[in-house]
Amino acid sequence: MKQAITLVKMDGQYDVTVNVEGGGNKGQAEAIRLGIARALVTINDENRSPLRKEGLLTRDSRMVERKKPGRAKARKKFQFSKR
């Protein structure tokens, strides 16, 4: 979480308090990291280049696959019985 703040050499200048809901541990951690990076760019636009180079301003674009009709979930099929 402190990766973005450390990268732009602003250690100890800001206190960060975050409440997150939903997703897993990794998704929440990456969302916090993205939020902090975006806030640092808002504060000073010169922070954009180093944060972009480290990939801290890129959102993970993966989404949950939709449930298909006739299936239990997106890919899981109902149990097949031969008889």
N, CA, C and O atoms as a Maestro MAE file, in Angstrom:
{
 s_m_m2io_version
 :::
 2.0.0
}

f_m_ct {
 s_m_title
 :::
 protein
 m_atom[332] {
  # First column is atom index #
  i_m_mmod_type
  r_m_x_coord
  r_m_y_coord
  r_m_z_coord
  i_m_residue_number
  s_m_chain_name
  s_m_pdb_residue_name
  s_m_pdb_atom_name
  i_m_atomic_number
  :::
  1 25 0.815 -1.193 0.000 1 A "MET " " N  " 7
  2 3 0.000 0.000 0.000 1 A "MET " " CA " 6
  3 2 0.861 1.260 0.000 1 A "MET " " C  " 6
  4 15 0.489 2.270 -0.597 1 A "MET " " O  " 8
  5 25 1.999 1.199 0.663 2 A "LYS " " N  " 7
  6 3 2.856 2.384 0.740 2 A "LYS " " CA " 6
  7 2 3.762 2.511 -0.473 2 A "LYS " " C  " 6
  8 15 4.576 3.431 -0.553 2 A "LYS " " O  " 8
  9 25 3.625 1.594 -1.412 3 A "GLN " " N  " 7
  10 3 4.510 1.563 -2.571 3 A "GLN " " CA " 6
  11 2 4.477 2.872 -3.354 3 A "GLN " " C  " 6
  12 15 5.527 3.387 -3.738 3 A "GLN " " O  " 8
  13 25 3.294 3.411 -3.593 4 A "ALA " " N  " 7
  14 3 3.169 4.640 -4.388 4 A "ALA " " CA " 6
  15 2 3.761 5.831 -3.636 4 A "ALA " " C  " 6
  16 15 4.451 6.659 -4.230 4 A "ALA " " O  " 8
  17 25 3.498 5.919 -2.347 5 A "ILE " " N  " 7
  18 3 4.010 7.037 -1.545 5 A "ILE " " CA " 6
  19 2 5.534 6.988 -1.477 5 A "ILE " " C  " 6
  20 15 6.198 8.019 -1.582 5 A "ILE " " O  " 8
  21 25 6.083 5.787 -1.302 6 A "THR " " N  " 7
  22 3 7.535 5.626 -1.244 6 A "THR " " CA " 6
  23 2 8.181 5.967 -2.577 6 A "THR " " C  " 6
  24 15 9.254 6.568 -2.619 6 A "THR " " O  " 8
  25 25 7.523 5.580 -3.669 7 A "LEU " " N  " 7
  26 3 8.074 5.810 -5.006 7 A "LEU " " CA " 6
  27 2 8.244 7.291 -5.316 7 A "LEU " " C  " 6
  28 15 9.229 7.678 -5.946 7 A "LEU " " O  " 8
  29 25 7.297 8.129 -4.882 8 A "VAL " " N  " 7
  30 3 7.385 9.565 -5.153 8 A "VAL " " CA " 6
  31 2 8.048 10.326 -3.995 8 A "VAL " " C  " 6
  32 15 7.998 11.555 -3.938 8 A "VAL " " O  " 8
  33 25 8.665 9.581 -3.082 9 A "LYS " " N  " 7
  34 3 9.464 10.141 -1.979 9 A "LYS " " CA " 6
  35 2 8.646 11.098 -1.101 9 A "LYS " " C  " 6
  36 15 9.084 12.209 -0.801 9 A "LYS " " O  " 8
  37 25 7.464 10.654 -0.699 10 A "MET " " N  " 7
  38 3 6.618 11.441 0.196 10 A "MET " " CA " 6
  39 2 6.336 10.682 1.495 10 A "MET " " C  " 6
  40 15 5.285 10.865 2.108 10 A "MET " " O  " 8
  41 25 7.279 9.828 1.912 11 A "ASP " " N  " 7
  42 3 7.098 9.054 3.138 11 A "ASP " " CA " 6
  43 2 6.874 9.975 4.330 11 A "ASP " " C  " 6
  44 15 7.594 10.956 4.515 11 A "ASP " " O  " 8
  45 25 5.875 9.649 5.131 12 A "GLY " " N  " 7
  46 3 5.615 10.395 6.354 12 A "GLY " " CA " 6
  47 2 4.868 11.699 6.169 12 A "GLY " " C  " 6
  48 15 4.578 12.372 7.158 12 A "GLY " " O  " 8
  49 25 4.546 12.081 4.951 13 A "GLN " " N  " 7
  50 3 3.851 13.349 4.720 13 A "GLN " " CA " 6
  51 2 2.336 13.190 4.787 13 A "GLN " " C  " 6
  52 15 1.624 14.168 5.016 13 A "GLN " " O  " 8
  53 25 1.828 11.960 4.588 14 A "TYR " " N  " 7
  54 3 0.389 11.743 4.555 14 A "TYR " " CA " 6
  55 2 0.011 10.565 5.442 14 A "TYR " " C  " 6
  56 15 0.740 9.577 5.534 14 A "TYR " " O  " 8
  57 25 -1.154 10.688 6.101 15 A "ASP " " N  " 7
  58 3 -1.769 9.579 6.819 15 A "ASP " " CA " 6
  59 2 -2.902 9.059 5.950 15 A "ASP " " C  " 6
  60 15 -3.727 9.833 5.464 15 A "ASP " " O  " 8
  61 25 -2.938 7.747 5.756 16 A "VAL " " N  " 7
  62 3 -3.940 7.152 4.881 16 A "VAL " " CA " 6
  63 2 -4.834 6.230 5.717 16 A "VAL " " C  " 6
  64 15 -4.347 5.322 6.391 16 A "VAL " " O  " 8
  65 25 -6.140 6.474 5.665 17 A "THR " " N  " 7
  66 3 -7.122 5.601 6.292 17 A "THR " " CA " 6
  67 2 -8.104 5.172 5.218 17 A "THR " " C  " 6
  68 15 -8.649 6.007 4.497 17 A "THR " " O  " 8
  69 25 -8.329 3.860 5.113 18 A "VAL " " N  " 7
  70 3 -9.136 3.332 4.016 18 A "VAL " " CA " 6
  71 2 -10.146 2.325 4.548 18 A "VAL " " C  " 6
  72 15 -9.808 1.497 5.394 18 A "VAL " " O  " 8
  73 25 -11.391 2.388 4.058 19 A "ASN " " N  " 7
  74 3 -12.405 1.362 4.296 19 A "ASN " " CA " 6
  75 2 -12.746 0.745 2.952 19 A "ASN " " C  " 6
  76 15 -13.082 1.458 2.007 19 A "ASN " " O  " 8
  77 25 -12.664 -0.575 2.861 20 A "VAL " " N  " 7
  78 3 -12.987 -1.257 1.601 20 A "VAL " " CA " 6
  79 2 -14.010 -2.348 1.864 20 A "VAL " " C  " 6
  80 15 -14.058 -2.924 2.951 20 A "VAL " " O  " 8
  81 25 -14.829 -2.624 0.855 21 A "GLU " " N  " 7
  82 3 -15.821 -3.692 0.920 21 A "GLU " " CA " 6
  83 2 -15.759 -4.493 -0.364 21 A "GLU " " C  " 6
  84 15 -15.424 -3.964 -1.423 21 A "GLU " " O  " 8
  85 25 -16.079 -5.760 -0.265 22 A "GLY " " N  " 7
  86 3 -16.188 -6.620 -1.439 22 A "GLY " " CA " 6
  87 2 -14.841 -7.069 -1.963 22 A "GLY " " C  " 6
  88 15 -13.796 -6.516 -1.619 22 A "GLY " " O  " 8
  89 25 -14.895 -8.087 -2.805 23 A "GLY " " N  " 7
  90 3 -13.667 -8.617 -3.386 23 A "GLY " " CA " 6
  91 2 -12.857 -9.404 -2.378 23 A "GLY " " C  " 6
  92 15 -13.289 -9.624 -1.246 23 A "GLY " " O  " 8
  93 25 -11.683 -9.823 -2.801 24 A "GLY " " N  " 7
  94 3 -10.781 -10.567 -1.923 24 A "GLY " " CA " 6
  95 2 -9.665 -9.676 -1.426 24 A "GLY " " C  " 6
  96 15 -9.638 -8.477 -1.703 24 A "GLY " " O  " 8
  97 25 -8.747 -10.271 -0.691 25 A "ASN " " N  " 7
  98 3 -7.634 -9.513 -0.112 25 A "ASN " " CA " 6
  99 2 -6.789 -8.834 -1.176 25 A "ASN " " C  " 6
  100 15 -6.448 -7.658 -1.047 25 A "ASN " " O  " 8
  101 25 -6.452 -9.568 -2.222 26 A "LYS " " N  " 7
  102 3 -5.598 -9.001 -3.266 26 A "LYS " " CA " 6
  103 2 -6.320 -7.886 -4.029 26 A "LYS " " C  " 6
  104 15 -5.733 -6.843 -4.316 26 A "LYS " " O  " 8
  105 25 -7.581 -8.110 -4.351 27 A "GLY " " N  " 7
  106 3 -8.347 -7.087 -5.060 27 A "GLY " " CA " 6
  107 2 -8.482 -5.813 -4.254 27 A "GLY " " C  " 6
  108 15 -8.380 -4.713 -4.799 27 A "GLY " " O  " 8
  109 25 -8.711 -5.955 -2.956 28 A "GLN " " N  " 7
  110 3 -8.820 -4.785 -2.091 28 A "GLN " " CA " 6
  111 2 -7.483 -4.061 -1.991 28 A "GLN " " C  " 6
  112 15 -7.437 -2.832 -2.040 28 A "GLN " " O  " 8
  113 25 -6.394 -4.818 -1.852 29 A "ALA " " N  " 7
  114 3 -5.070 -4.201 -1.749 29 A "ALA " " CA " 6
  115 2 -4.725 -3.433 -3.019 29 A "ALA " " C  " 6
  116 15 -4.184 -2.329 -2.952 29 A "ALA " " O  " 8
  117 25 -5.037 -4.013 -4.176 30 A "GLU " " N  " 7
  118 3 -4.735 -3.334 -5.438 30 A "GLU " " CA " 6
  119 2 -5.628 -2.108 -5.639 30 A "GLU " " C  " 6
  120 15 -5.199 -1.116 -6.228 30 A "GLU " " O  " 8
  121 25 -6.860 -2.173 -5.154 31 A "ALA " " N  " 7
  122 3 -7.753 -1.016 -5.254 31 A "ALA " " CA " 6
  123 2 -7.242 0.132 -4.380 31 A "ALA " " C  " 6
  124 15 -7.295 1.294 -4.783 31 A "ALA " " O  " 8
  125 25 -6.757 -0.192 -3.201 32 A "ILE " " N  " 7
  126 3 -6.190 0.826 -2.312 32 A "ILE " " CA " 6
  127 2 -4.953 1.442 -2.947 32 A "ILE " " C  " 6
  128 15 -4.778 2.661 -2.931 32 A "ILE " " O  " 8
  129 25 -4.097 0.595 -3.504 33 A "ARG " " N  " 7
  130 3 -2.865 1.063 -4.153 33 A "ARG " " CA " 6
  131 2 -3.185 2.006 -5.309 33 A "ARG " " C  " 6
  132 15 -2.528 3.034 -5.472 33 A "ARG " " O  " 8
  133 25 -4.201 1.657 -6.119 34 A "LEU " " N  " 7
  134 3 -4.611 2.502 -7.239 34 A "LEU " " CA " 6
  135 2 -5.169 3.830 -6.738 34 A "LEU " " C  " 6
  136 15 -4.869 4.882 -7.302 34 A "LEU " " O  " 8
  137 25 -5.977 3.787 -5.685 35 A "GLY " " N  " 7
  138 3 -6.555 5.008 -5.134 35 A "GLY " " CA " 6
  139 2 -5.510 5.963 -4.604 35 A "GLY " " C  " 6
  140 15 -5.595 7.174 -4.813 35 A "GLY " " O  " 8
  141 25 -4.515 5.412 -3.911 36 A "ILE " " N  " 7
  142 3 -3.423 6.249 -3.384 36 A "ILE " " CA " 6
  143 2 -2.632 6.862 -4.532 36 A "ILE " " C  " 6
  144 15 -2.289 8.043 -4.490 36 A "ILE " " O  " 8
  145 25 -2.342 6.062 -5.560 37 A "ALA " " N  " 7
  146 3 -1.590 6.570 -6.717 37 A "ALA " " CA " 6
  147 2 -2.352 7.683 -7.425 37 A "ALA " " C  " 6
  148 15 -1.761 8.690 -7.816 37 A "ALA " " O  " 8
  149 25 -3.671 7.506 -7.594 38 A "ARG " " N  " 7
  150 3 -4.472 8.540 -8.245 38 A "ARG " " CA " 6
  151 2 -4.513 9.818 -7.409 38 A "ARG " " C  " 6
  152 15 -4.502 10.924 -7.950 38 A "ARG " " O  " 8
  153 25 -4.562 9.656 -6.091 39 A "ALA " " N  " 7
  154 3 -4.565 10.829 -5.211 39 A "ALA " " CA " 6
  155 2 -3.251 11.585 -5.321 39 A "ALA " " C  " 6
  156 15 -3.244 12.816 -5.321 39 A "ALA " " O  " 8
  157 25 -2.135 10.859 -5.416 40 A "LEU " " N  " 7
  158 3 -0.827 11.508 -5.544 40 A "LEU " " CA " 6
  159 2 -0.710 12.267 -6.867 40 A "LEU " " C  " 6
  160 15 -0.059 13.310 -6.924 40 A "LEU " " O  " 8
  161 25 -1.331 11.755 -7.928 41 A "VAL " " N  " 7
  162 3 -1.322 12.456 -9.217 41 A "VAL " " CA " 6
  163 2 -2.178 13.718 -9.126 41 A "VAL " " C  " 6
  164 15 -1.841 14.747 -9.711 41 A "VAL " " O  " 8
  165 25 -3.295 13.633 -8.383 42 A "THR " " N  " 7
  166 3 -4.148 14.802 -8.203 42 A "THR " " CA " 6
  167 2 -3.413 15.907 -7.446 42 A "THR " " C  " 6
  168 15 -3.563 17.089 -7.753 42 A "THR " " O  " 8
  169 25 -2.623 15.510 -6.464 43 A "ILE " " N  " 7
  170 3 -1.856 16.476 -5.667 43 A "ILE " " CA " 6
  171 2 -0.795 17.154 -6.515 43 A "ILE " " C  " 6
  172 15 -0.652 18.377 -6.485 43 A "ILE " " O  " 8
  173 25 -0.042 16.344 -7.282 44 A "ASN " " N  " 7
  174 3 1.048 16.892 -8.093 44 A "ASN " " CA " 6
  175 2 1.138 16.087 -9.386 44 A "ASN " " C  " 6
  176 15 1.416 14.889 -9.345 44 A "ASN " " O  " 8
  177 25 0.910 16.723 -10.528 45 A "ASP " " N  " 7
  178 3 0.883 16.026 -11.815 45 A "ASP " " CA " 6
  179 2 2.252 15.477 -12.220 45 A "ASP " " C  " 6
  180 15 2.333 14.622 -13.102 45 A "ASP " " O  " 8
  181 25 3.323 15.953 -11.592 46 A "GLU " " N  " 7
  182 3 4.662 15.430 -11.902 46 A "GLU " " CA " 6
  183 2 4.832 14.000 -11.396 46 A "GLU " " C  " 6
  184 15 5.761 13.308 -11.812 46 A "GLU " " O  " 8
  185 25 3.954 13.550 -10.510 47 A "ASN " " N  " 7
  186 3 4.025 12.181 -9.992 47 A "ASN " " CA " 6
  187 2 3.527 11.152 -11.002 47 A "ASN " " C  " 6
  188 15 3.764 9.957 -10.831 47 A "ASN " " O  " 8
  189 25 2.843 11.599 -12.047 48 A "ARG " " N  " 7
  190 3 2.233 10.680 -13.004 48 A "ARG " " CA " 6
  191 2 3.264 9.778 -13.695 48 A "ARG " " C  " 6
  192 15 3.051 8.570 -13.798 48 A "ARG " " O  " 8
  193 25 4.356 10.341 -14.160 49 A "SER " " N  " 7
  194 3 5.334 9.571 -14.935 49 A "SER " " CA " 6
  195 2 5.951 8.411 -14.146 49 A "SER " " C  " 6
  196 15 5.940 7.283 -14.639 49 A "SER " " O  " 8
  197 25 6.489 8.641 -12.939 50 A "PRO " " N  " 7
  198 3 7.060 7.495 -12.210 50 A "PRO " " CA " 6
  199 2 6.013 6.466 -11.788 50 A "PRO " " C  " 6
  200 15 6.299 5.269 -11.763 50 A "PRO " " O  " 8
  201 25 4.807 6.919 -11.456 51 A "LEU " " N  " 7
  202 3 3.759 5.987 -11.057 51 A "LEU " " CA " 6
  203 2 3.294 5.164 -12.249 51 A "LEU " " C  " 6
  204 15 3.022 3.971 -12.111 51 A "LEU " " O  " 8
  205 25 3.200 5.788 -13.417 52 A "ARG " " N  " 7
  206 3 2.802 5.083 -14.638 52 A "ARG " " CA " 6
  207 2 3.858 4.036 -15.008 52 A "ARG " " C  " 6
  208 15 3.524 2.923 -15.414 52 A "ARG " " O  " 8
  209 25 5.135 4.406 -14.863 53 A "LYS " " N  " 7
  210 3 6.228 3.492 -15.213 53 A "LYS " " CA " 6
  211 2 6.194 2.224 -14.357 53 A "LYS " " C  " 6
  212 15 6.513 1.139 -14.842 53 A "LYS " " O  " 8
  213 25 5.809 2.360 -13.085 54 A "GLU " " N  " 7
  214 3 5.715 1.206 -12.183 54 A "GLU " " CA " 6
  215 2 4.394 0.455 -12.319 54 A "GLU " " C  " 6
  216 15 4.211 -0.588 -11.692 54 A "GLU " " O  " 8
  217 25 3.474 0.972 -13.130 55 A "GLY " " N  " 7
  218 3 2.193 0.304 -13.343 55 A "GLY " " CA " 6
  219 2 1.184 0.534 -12.239 55 A "GLY " " C  " 6
  220 15 0.233 -0.237 -12.106 55 A "GLY " " O  " 8
  221 25 1.368 1.576 -11.445 56 A "LEU " " N  " 7
  222 3 0.477 1.828 -10.317 56 A "LEU " " CA " 6
  223 2 -0.788 2.581 -10.720 56 A "LEU " " C  " 6
  224 15 -1.719 2.678 -9.919 56 A "LEU " " O  " 8
  225 25 -0.847 3.115 -11.934 57 A "LEU " " N  " 7
  226 3 -2.033 3.836 -12.382 57 A "LEU " " CA " 6
  227 2 -2.897 2.986 -13.315 57 A "LEU " " C  " 6
  228 15 -3.840 3.495 -13.922 57 A "LEU " " O  " 8
  229 25 -2.581 1.699 -13.432 58 A "THR " " N  " 7
  230 3 -3.311 0.811 -14.320 58 A "THR " " CA " 6
  231 2 -4.279 -0.045 -13.512 58 A "THR " " C  " 6
  232 15 -3.879 -0.732 -12.573 58 A "THR " " O  " 8
  233 25 -5.554 0.003 -13.885 59 A "ARG " " N  " 7
  234 3 -6.577 -0.791 -13.206 59 A "ARG " " CA " 6
  235 2 -6.562 -2.210 -13.760 59 A "ARG " " C  " 6
  236 15 -6.329 -2.410 -14.952 59 A "ARG " " O  " 8
  237 25 -6.810 -3.198 -12.899 60 A "ASP " " N  " 7
  238 3 -6.929 -4.582 -13.343 60 A "ASP " " CA " 6
  239 2 -8.285 -4.717 -14.042 60 A "ASP " " C  " 6
  240 15 -9.326 -4.601 -13.395 60 A "ASP " " O  " 8
  241 25 -8.280 -4.956 -15.334 61 A "SER " " N  " 7
  242 3 -9.509 -4.892 -16.130 61 A "SER " " CA " 6
  243 2 -10.307 -6.188 -16.117 61 A "SER " " C  " 6
  244 15 -11.362 -6.259 -16.748 61 A "SER " " O  " 8
  245 25 -9.833 -7.220 -15.412 62 A "ARG " " N  " 7
  246 3 -10.559 -8.494 -15.417 62 A "ARG " " CA " 6
  247 2 -11.886 -8.363 -14.676 62 A "ARG " " C  " 6
  248 15 -11.963 -7.744 -13.615 62 A "ARG " " O  " 8
  249 25 -12.916 -8.949 -15.246 63 A "MET " " N  " 7
  250 3 -14.255 -8.916 -14.656 63 A "MET " " CA " 6
  251 2 -14.749 -10.343 -14.463 63 A "MET " " C  " 6
  252 15 -14.235 -11.279 -15.074 63 A "MET " " O  " 8
  253 25 -15.753 -10.495 -13.607 64 A "VAL " " N  " 7
  254 3 -16.356 -11.800 -13.380 64 A "VAL " " CA " 6
  255 2 -17.130 -12.204 -14.630 64 A "VAL " " C  " 6
  256 15 -17.883 -11.408 -15.191 64 A "VAL " " O  " 8
  257 25 -16.937 -13.442 -15.058 65 A "GLU " " N  " 7
  258 3 -17.638 -13.937 -16.239 65 A "GLU " " CA " 6
  259 2 -19.111 -14.176 -15.892 65 A "GLU " " C  " 6
  260 15 -19.424 -14.647 -14.799 65 A "GLU " " O  " 8
  261 25 -20.001 -13.855 -16.809 66 A "ARG " " N  " 7
  262 3 -21.429 -13.982 -16.529 66 A "ARG " " CA " 6
  263 2 -21.848 -15.439 -16.470 66 A "ARG " " C  " 6
  264 15 -21.212 -16.306 -17.069 66 A "ARG " " O  " 8
  265 25 -22.931 -15.702 -15.739 67 A "LYS " " N  " 7
  266 3 -23.504 -17.036 -15.658 67 A "LYS " " CA " 6
  267 2 -24.230 -17.338 -16.967 67 A "LYS " " C  " 6
  268 15 -24.961 -16.498 -17.490 67 A "LYS " " O  " 8
  269 25 -24.019 -18.552 -17.490 68 A "LYS " " N  " 7
  270 3 -24.651 -18.947 -18.740 68 A "LYS " " CA " 6
  271 2 -25.931 -19.734 -18.449 68 A "LYS " " C  " 6
  272 15 -26.012 -20.417 -17.428 68 A "LYS " " O  " 8
  273 25 -26.920 -19.649 -19.320 69 A "PRO " " N  " 7
  274 3 -28.139 -20.444 -19.111 69 A "PRO " " CA " 6
  275 2 -27.852 -21.936 -19.267 69 A "PRO " " C  " 6
  276 15 -27.064 -22.339 -20.123 69 A "PRO " " O  " 8
  277 25 -28.493 -22.742 -18.440 70 A "GLY " " N  " 7
  278 3 -28.289 -24.189 -18.504 70 A "GLY " " CA " 6
  279 2 -27.043 -24.653 -17.800 70 A "GLY " " C  " 6
  280 15 -26.659 -25.816 -17.925 70 A "GLY " " O  " 8
  281 25 -26.403 -23.774 -17.064 71 A "ARG " " N  " 7
  282 3 -25.198 -24.122 -16.326 71 A "ARG " " CA " 6
  283 2 -25.383 -23.746 -14.862 71 A "ARG " " C  " 6
  284 15 -26.234 -22.923 -14.524 71 A "ARG " " O  " 8
  285 25 -24.580 -24.357 -14.002 72 A "ALA " " N  " 7
  286 3 -24.651 -24.049 -12.578 72 A "ALA " " CA " 6
  287 2 -24.024 -22.682 -12.291 72 A "ALA " " C  " 6
  288 15 -24.564 -21.890 -11.519 72 A "ALA " " O  " 8
  289 25 -22.882 -22.418 -12.920 73 A "LYS " " N  " 7
  290 3 -22.223 -21.115 -12.797 73 A "LYS " " CA " 6
  291 2 -21.739 -20.723 -14.189 73 A "LYS " " C  " 6
  292 15 -22.311 -21.164 -15.186 73 A "LYS " " O  " 8
  293 25 -20.691 -19.900 -14.270 74 A "ALA " " N  " 7
  294 3 -20.239 -19.450 -15.589 74 A "ALA " " CA " 6
  295 2 -19.705 -20.612 -16.425 74 A "ALA " " C  " 6
  296 15 -20.000 -20.694 -17.617 74 A "ALA " " O  " 8
  297 25 -18.933 -21.502 -15.828 75 A "ARG " " N  " 7
  298 3 -18.348 -22.618 -16.580 75 A "ARG " " CA " 6
  299 2 -18.732 -23.982 -16.020 75 A "ARG " " C  " 6
  300 15 -18.693 -24.988 -16.728 75 A "ARG " " O  " 8
  301 25 -19.102 -24.006 -14.743 76 A "LYS " " N  " 7
  302 3 -19.446 -25.276 -14.101 76 A "LYS " " CA " 6
  303 2 -20.730 -25.832 -14.700 76 A "LYS " " C  " 6
  304 15 -21.705 -25.104 -14.884 76 A "LYS " " O  " 8
  305 25 -20.722 -27.125 -15.002 77 A "LYS " " N  " 7
  306 3 -21.906 -27.763 -15.568 77 A "LYS " " CA " 6
  307 2 -22.596 -28.591 -14.473 77 A "LYS " " C  " 6
  308 15 -21.976 -28.968 -13.479 77 A "LYS " " O  " 8
  309 25 -23.862 -28.857 -14.675 78 A "PHE " " N  " 7
  310 3 -24.575 -29.740 -13.748 78 A "PHE " " CA " 6
  311 2 -24.023 -31.141 -13.876 78 A "PHE " " C  " 6
  312 15 -23.483 -31.504 -14.921 78 A "PHE " " O  " 8
  313 25 -24.156 -31.950 -12.802 79 A "GLN " " N  " 7
  314 3 -23.619 -33.301 -12.809 79 A "GLN " " CA " 6
  315 2 -24.319 -34.136 -13.872 79 A "GLN " " C  " 6
  316 15 -25.546 -34.125 -13.977 79 A "GLN " " O  " 8
  317 25 -23.524 -34.865 -14.663 80 A "PHE " " N  " 7
  318 3 -24.049 -35.675 -15.745 80 A "PHE " " CA " 6
  319 2 -24.316 -37.093 -15.240 80 A "PHE " " C  " 6
  320 15 -23.455 -37.706 -14.610 80 A "PHE " " O  " 8
  321 25 -25.498 -37.600 -15.516 81 A "SER " " N  " 7
  322 3 -25.846 -38.968 -15.126 81 A "SER " " CA " 6
  323 2 -26.184 -39.753 -16.394 81 A "SER " " C  " 6
  324 15 -27.061 -39.369 -17.167 81 A "SER " " O  " 8
  325 25 -25.463 -40.866 -16.587 82 A "LYS " " N  " 7
  326 3 -25.673 -41.659 -17.780 82 A "LYS " " CA " 6
  327 2 -27.001 -42.430 -17.700 82 A "LYS " " C  " 6
  328 15 -27.669 -42.649 -18.711 82 A "LYS " " O  " 8
  329 25 -27.361 -42.831 -16.492 83 A "ARG " " N  " 7
  330 3 -28.611 -43.612 -16.325 83 A "ARG " " CA " 6
  331 2 -29.554 -42.923 -15.389 83 A "ARG " " C  " 6
  332 15 -30.647 -43.428 -15.131 83 A "ARG " " O  " 8
  :::
 }
 m_bond[331] {
  # First column is bond index #
  i_m_from
  i_m_to
  i_m_order
  :::
  1 1 2 1
  2 2 3 1
  3 3 4 2
  4 3 5 1
  5 5 6 1
  6 6 7 1
  7 7 8 2
  8 7 9 1
  9 9 10 1
  10 10 11 1
  11 11 12 2
  12 11 13 1
  13 13 14 1
  14 14 15 1
  15 15 16 2
  16 15 17 1
  17 17 18 1
  18 18 19 1
  19 19 20 2
  20 19 21 1
  21 21 22 1
  22 22 23 1
  23 23 24 2
  24 23 25 1
  25 25 26 1
  26 26 27 1
  27 27 28 2
  28 27 29 1
  29 29 30 1
  30 30 31 1
  31 31 32 2
  32 31 33 1
  33 33 34 1
  34 34 35 1
  35 35 36 2
  36 35 37 1
  37 37 38 1
  38 38 39 1
  39 39 40 2
  40 39 41 1
  41 41 42 1
  42 42 43 1
  43 43 44 2
  44 43 45 1
  45 45 46 1
  46 46 47 1
  47 47 48 2
  48 47 49 1
  49 49 50 1
  50 50 51 1
  51 51 52 2
  52 51 53 1
  53 53 54 1
  54 54 55 1
  55 55 56 2
  56 55 57 1
  57 57 58 1
  58 58 59 1
  59 59 60 2
  60 59 61 1
  61 61 62 1
  62 62 63 1
  63 63 64 2
  64 63 65 1
  65 65 66 1
  66 66 67 1
  67 67 68 2
  68 67 69 1
  69 69 70 1
  70 70 71 1
  71 71 72 2
  72 71 73 1
  73 73 74 1
  74 74 75 1
  75 75 76 2
  76 75 77 1
  77 77 78 1
  78 78 79 1
  79 79 80 2
  80 79 81 1
  81 81 82 1
  82 82 83 1
  83 83 84 2
  84 83 85 1
  85 85 86 1
  86 86 87 1
  87 87 88 2
  88 87 89 1
  89 89 90 1
  90 90 91 1
  91 91 92 2
  92 91 93 1
  93 93 94 1
  94 94 95 1
  95 95 96 2
  96 95 97 1
  97 97 98 1
  98 98 99 1
  99 99 100 2
  100 99 101 1
  101 101 102 1
  102 102 103 1
  103 103 104 2
  104 103 105 1
  105 105 106 1
  106 106 107 1
  107 107 108 2
  108 107 109 1
  109 109 110 1
  110 110 111 1
  111 111 112 2
  112 111 113 1
  113 113 114 1
  114 114 115 1
  115 115 116 2
  116 115 117 1
  117 117 118 1
  118 118 119 1
  119 119 120 2
  120 119 121 1
  121 121 122 1
  122 122 123 1
  123 123 124 2
  124 123 125 1
  125 125 126 1
  126 126 127 1
  127 127 128 2
  128 127 129 1
  129 129 130 1
  130 130 131 1
  131 131 132 2
  132 131 133 1
  133 133 134 1
  134 134 135 1
  135 135 136 2
  136 135 137 1
  137 137 138 1
  138 138 139 1
  139 139 140 2
  140 139 141 1
  141 141 142 1
  142 142 143 1
  143 143 144 2
  144 143 145 1
  145 145 146 1
  146 146 147 1
  147 147 148 2
  148 147 149 1
  149 149 150 1
  150 150 151 1
  151 151 152 2
  152 151 153 1
  153 153 154 1
  154 154 155 1
  155 155 156 2
  156 155 157 1
  157 157 158 1
  158 158 159 1
  159 159 160 2
  160 159 161 1
  161 161 162 1
  162 162 163 1
  163 163 164 2
  164 163 165 1
  165 165 166 1
  166 166 167 1
  167 167 168 2
  168 167 169 1
  169 169 170 1
  170 170 171 1
  171 171 172 2
  172 171 173 1
  173 173 174 1
  174 174 175 1
  175 175 176 2
  176 175 177 1
  177 177 178 1
  178 178 179 1
  179 179 180 2
  180 179 181 1
  181 181 182 1
  182 182 183 1
  183 183 184 2
  184 183 185 1
  185 185 186 1
  186 186 187 1
  187 187 188 2
  188 187 189 1
  189 189 190 1
  190 190 191 1
  191 191 192 2
  192 191 193 1
  193 193 194 1
  194 194 195 1
  195 195 196 2
  196 195 197 1
  197 197 198 1
  198 198 199 1
  199 199 200 2
  200 199 201 1
  201 201 202 1
  202 202 203 1
  203 203 204 2
  204 203 205 1
  205 205 206 1
  206 206 207 1
  207 207 208 2
  208 207 209 1
  209 209 210 1
  210 210 211 1
  211 211 212 2
  212 211 213 1
  213 213 214 1
  214 214 215 1
  215 215 216 2
  216 215 217 1
  217 217 218 1
  218 218 219 1
  219 219 220 2
  220 219 221 1
  221 221 222 1
  222 222 223 1
  223 223 224 2
  224 223 225 1
  225 225 226 1
  226 226 227 1
  227 227 228 2
  228 227 229 1
  229 229 230 1
  230 230 231 1
  231 231 232 2
  232 231 233 1
  233 233 234 1
  234 234 235 1
  235 235 236 2
  236 235 237 1
  237 237 238 1
  238 238 239 1
  239 239 240 2
  240 239 241 1
  241 241 242 1
  242 242 243 1
  243 243 244 2
  244 243 245 1
  245 245 246 1
  246 246 247 1
  247 247 248 2
  248 247 249 1
  249 249 250 1
  250 250 251 1
  251 251 252 2
  252 251 253 1
  253 253 254 1
  254 254 255 1
  255 255 256 2
  256 255 257 1
  257 257 258 1
  258 258 259 1
  259 259 260 2
  260 259 261 1
  261 261 262 1
  262 262 263 1
  263 263 264 2
  264 263 265 1
  265 265 266 1
  266 266 267 1
  267 267 268 2
  268 267 269 1
  269 269 270 1
  270 270 271 1
  271 271 272 2
  272 271 273 1
  273 273 274 1
  274 274 275 1
  275 275 276 2
  276 275 277 1
  277 277 278 1
  278 278 279 1
  279 279 280 2
  280 279 281 1
  281 281 282 1
  282 282 283 1
  283 283 284 2
  284 283 285 1
  285 285 286 1
  286 286 287 1
  287 287 288 2
  288 287 289 1
  289 289 290 1
  290 290 291 1
  291 291 292 2
  292 291 293 1
  293 293 294 1
  294 294 295 1
  295 295 296 2
  296 295 297 1
  297 297 298 1
  298 298 299 1
  299 299 300 2
  300 299 301 1
  301 301 302 1
  302 302 303 1
  303 303 304 2
  304 303 305 1
  305 305 306 1
  306 306 307 1
  307 307 308 2
  308 307 309 1
  309 309 310 1
  310 310 311 1
  311 311 312 2
  312 311 313 1
  313 313 314 1
  314 314 315 1
  315 315 316 2
  316 315 317 1
  317 317 318 1
  318 318 319 1
  319 319 320 2
  320 319 321 1
  321 321 322 1
  322 322 323 1
  323 323 324 2
  324 323 325 1
  325 325 326 1
  326 326 327 1
  327 327 328 2
  328 327 329 1
  329 329 330 1
  330 330 331 1
  331 331 332 2
  :::
 }
}
